[in-house]
């Protein structure tokens, strides 16, 4: 009976992974305690944009599995992005040394060792010696992502959205943290008191909380991440004969983990906005490996979690594959787990009743079959995992206890001279290495032009001239109060401005105004026709009704912003569309 079950399982595995298209070779199946080289475990390249999960306890080999997949993707011409949390993925750039032990392991699974180095680009958040600097302007990063980094509550997040809206309408570019601080300082000053009042009743206390959060970020040394020149995510899609592996070095992750996880969502949001629909491809355009995936959801609001779920669902159609790396599938929401077609589950260690419950949940994520999942998951050794993938027709394969293959590059950090040489020779160095400080909100509000972009006569404060209604447009006739159609249109306009995402056509980059021109004076008040005379300082009944509608309008705009954000990925993250080089 046991022999028959073994034969049935082996046959199922051989047939289940017998793909005809290009694949990544992960290893060979273990059946009844013996490695069976005839049962090769593979994943089709065409299925990698159905996303995946690499999970397992600490020290079970998740990082090496990531390295194996990244290396084979690069060989297949697929660009890869991954984060180097522990500093040991730089070895992708240096060939491994052959050894008798390695040869024996690989021959046992039907593979052979081939030393190789890969085309690697080292990146670093902000200025640093670990890689090419990656920066984002505050304006492009957006209020919703920044609110997460600042750990703001929902009310404070809405206030930050309105502040971004204010800076946009006053044509105050937000490049770095000092720009945003200058706008907030202006709103709290005597000169900005009226502007603050017009922002829908934003309280000075909320603005002060945001200011304190920005000061904390600066004290933590995170200033260099925000600024110019901004990183172009198209640089992650390069292929130079083989796919380029972009390695983000994160030696200081523990200092600000939220910035790291939120930065990854910024990258994905930007890619989603820029990439065209791709449909079904023979291989993905890019594969993202999201290490320490639990950080994405730690303390996340329901809206932010919904945005991540939307990312997983929608970015597949752009040809981008996402792989989450974490200790347990329980670290991810069920809605995300349901979208992950490839599962590489390393050993699960059971020491407590809670661990036993977690094991049951892990077992429930695999398709039923002849494999004893409990035994496989608890007894898998280092470099072994239980795997299931989506076949060429989108059907899950049988779960396979697998002995994994090894990469041709070095396991562990590369030599320091190798890394520094790659960074120095990078084609991206000339574009990103030197930080720029153009005339933006800080310089315009304080009258302190930057050294590189002097300004002759910056205005002391931004003009507050309202845009006149176009002739013939709703509301252009004197004495007419806005109707429901006008309120809907205005709410949509404000919501789109806050979110940075239009509902009908792509938003253009906001123009950088010529700040040498003095602001036009506020127009003199005009007599209102068709209205009864009202004593000075007292609003007419019609004006009171308009004010009430304006308050309702702002509430509606915020509700619309939240609703549009939940429906559209780009809107949820509030990031701004940028021109490509």
Secondary structure, DSSP 8 states (H G I E B T S, - for coil): -HHHHHHHHHHHHHHHT--SS-EEEEEEEEETTEEEEEEEEEEEGGGGGG-EEEE-STTSSHHHHHHHHHHHHHHTT-EEEEEESSS--GGGGSB----HHHHHHHHHTT---------EEEEEESS-SSSEEE-B-HHHH-HHHHHHHHT--HHHHHHHHHHHHHHHHTT----SHHHHHHHHHHHHSTTTHHHHHHTTS--HHHHHHHHHHHHHHHHTT-GGGBSBS---GGGGG-BSSSB-EEEEE-TTGGG-HHHHHHHHHHHHHHHHHHS----S-SS-SEEEEESSTHHHHTT--HHHHHHHHHHHHHGGGGTEEEEEEES-GGGS-HHHHTT--EEEE------SHHHHHHHHHHHTTS---SS-HHHHHHH--TTEEEEE-B-TTS-B---EEEEE---SB-SS---HHHHHHHHHH-TTHHHHSS-B--S-HHHHHHT---SSS--SS--SS---------TTSTT-STT----HHHHHHHHHHHHHHHHT--SSS---------TTS-----------TT-----TT---HHHHHHHHHHHHHHHHHHHHHHHHHHH-HHHHHT-------
